[in-house]
Amino acid sequence: MIDFHVHTLFSDGSLIPSELVARAKDLSYIAFAITDHADGSNVEEVLKKTVRFVETMDPDCGLTVVAGVELTHIHPKGIAGLTREARNLGARVVVCHGETITEPVCAGTNRAAIEAGVDVLAHPGLVGEAEARLAAERGVLFEITTRKGHSLTNGHVAAMAKRFGVELILNTDTHSPEDLVTADYARRVALGAGLGEDDYEKIKDNARRLLRKVSG
């Protein structure tokens, strides 16, 4: 399992990073990105802690951890600037909190995140055709999520991605230990979104390709 969307005590997760590593290893994870919630008020603090943890990890621990961030509830006008700032602060993966139907996310967030060139648009909700076309052009990944609530629109996201050629990735949006999943559970979530076995293999390929890009 490779997961590019997990949270720690650095934002609203319940685990310190080292315990998250231990629990992920126990479930045979290969890698994950720490992507704690950030906006303009805390992005520097969050990434300083995240980068420090990654740099001080035991290189022989058997699991790759990548420093990242989830830009959350940012006004669309500020997403591009904060994306650049996050990368300058050491984020190897930039995730943007998309227009999930379970939270009051500002309209236009999906498009602004794609235009800003984030790596992953998380739980993009009822994402539209124009945004899907743009994501395909820009190489922004749409997220299929195992997270309760956010996963309600997985089917729509999967259908739009297949229709317009958007690459998909599957993440957990982990906040607590029970949010981590096995590879088999991830597969079943993908199939439940209307994807086929070949689609799920492509999702895994996308995750491996992104991991090579950000950890190389």
C-alpha positions, 0 to 999 in steps of 0.5 A: 500500500502506498498512501499520499494522504495521511495526517498526524498530530501536526494537524488533526491526526491522533498519532505522532509520526513515529507511531503512524510509521509503526502501524503502517508497517504492520499493515504492510505499507510500502510508503506514505506521505505526511500531508497535514492540514495547512493554510497560510497561518501554519504552513511553515510550522507544519512543514518544518516539523514534517521535514524534520521528522522525515530527515531524522528517520531511520533509513533502514526502517523499511518504509518510505515517508515523504514530506507533504501537505494538504492545503485546506479551505484556502480561498481559490485566489490563494491556492497558487501562492500557497502551493509555491510556498509549500514546495519552497518549504520542502513539501515533496507532495502537495495535496489540495482539499477538494470540494467534498460534499461533506464540508463547506469548501469554497466554490472554485477550489477544484479548478484553482488547485488544478491550475496551481499544479498540485499533485493530488486533488483530494476528494473532489466531490462532484467535480465538473467536466471543465475541471476534469479536462484541465486535470487531464491536461495538467497531470493532476491526480484525482483521489479515490478515498477510503475516508467515510463521507468523502468517499460518497462521491467516489463513483462520480470522481471515477466516472469523470476521470475515466471519461476525460482521461484523468489519472487516479490515485487511491488514498486513505485520508488517515486521521487515526489508526483505524483509518489505515487500510490493507491493500485488499480493502483499498482494492475493494473500495476502487471496485466499489467506485465502479472501477475494474481490476485493470483500473486498480492496477493503473491506480497502483502504477500511478502511486508508484510513479509519484513515489519515484518522482518525489522520493528520488 
